[in-house]
Amino acid sequence: MPDPRVYDPARPHDEVAHYLPDGTPTPVPAGLVADWIAGLAELNKQLADRFRKRKICFDFAGSTAFQLDSSGNGILPIYQVGAGFYATITRVALEAASYDTTSPRTPAAPFTGGWAFLSATPNPKVVQQGQMWDFLPTTAGGQLFPAVGEYDSGSGDDMATGSGPFLRDGQWLVLDVHAGPPSQRVTAHYRGYYWGQES
């Protein structure tokens, strides 16, 4: 009697026939193939669920500050997203120190002149053309400090559709200031969403 476990072209093992231990061919019992396919599909689903990376998303906020040089220029690294993750910035508030105690930088008495822009860059010390996300003032000679930028965060699983600066894979959000208040301290308060997948 041939061994039923050994493949034999004359005794094909397929969905229409299988063999008893004594080698006798017999029809596949009703529902056996369908049950086997359904069981395999369920096993594949369980394996996929086990190895699928869970998405994570949380909001963050912080502040950072730096000193402008004697010409009112400087680059402020504000925030860096972790490698393999993403960040969408939803708000940036900028303030600068006063000229003196009698000249506060408030919306009623702002610093005017100069300009600045927010950029997403892999190098916090170098800002290049094409990396800008927002700028101020929007008119020449307008208010530079204080200033607030508010942005939509996007929707659903794709926060990259938001209107604010979008950072990915280790990029920095930086503020590049030109002709600002000389030798003054500039502070940036920021808020946004950090998202990605578990490693």
Secondary structure as UniProt FT lines:
FT   TURN            4..5
FT   TURN            9..10
FT   TURN            15..16
FT   STRAND          17..19
FT   TURN            21..22
FT   STRAND          25..26
FT   TURN            30..31
FT   HELIX           32..51
FT   STRAND          55..67
FT   TURN            70..71
FT   STRAND          74..80
FT   TURN            83..84
FT   STRAND          86..96
FT   TURN            101..102
FT   TURN            107..108
FT   STRAND          111..112
FT   STRAND          115..121
FT   TURN            124..125
FT   TURN            129..130
FT   STRAND          132..136
FT   TURN            140..141
FT   STRAND          143..145
FT   STRAND          147..150
FT   TURN            156..157
FT   HELIX           159..161
FT   STRAND          166..168
FT   TURN            169..170
FT   STRAND          172..178
FT   TURN            182..183
FT   STRAND          185..197
//
